[in-house]
């Protein structure tokens, strides 16, 4: 069963799909890049609090 992944920007415009990921010219994001981005986001106290509140529910 194939999983279909679609990424939207903040305006809900499709930025990429799983088909894009198969193209050689497509940028692939590594887990290290995701981890680094998450760590950067968590430096913002409001975002950190929001994530902690979501985790409690």
N, C-alpha and C positions, 0 to 999 in steps of 0.2 A: 504494500500500500504506500503510495507516494504522498509525502507531506508537502503541502503547498504553503510557502511562506511569502507574505506580502508585507513590505515595510512602507509606512506612510509618514509624511512629515507632519508638522504641527497643524497644517491646514488641511489635513486628510487627503493630500495628493499622493498618489502611489509613486514611490521612489524606486523600488525594485521588487522583483518577484523571484521565486525560485528558478525561473527560466533564465533571468539575468545572471544568477549566480553560476550558471553553467557556462556562460560565455567567458572566453579567456580574458577579455578586456575588463571584466567586472572586478571591482575591488572586493576582496574578501576580508572580513574583520576577524581577527584572531581573538581567542579568549583573553589573552594578555591585554589587548586593546580595550576590550569590554571591561575588564577588571580595573584598568587604569582610569577609564571614564567614570566608572562607578565610584571609585575612591575620590575622584575630583568632585563629583556631585555631592558626596557625603560630607565634604568640607562646608557645605552650606547648611547652617543649623536648621533652617525651615524644611529643607528636603530630608535631612536626617530624622527630624521629628516626625514628618509625614510617613516615612518608611517604617519607623518604629511603631507608630499608631496602627498602620496597616498590618504589621506583623502580629500585633496583639489580637486582631479580629479573626 
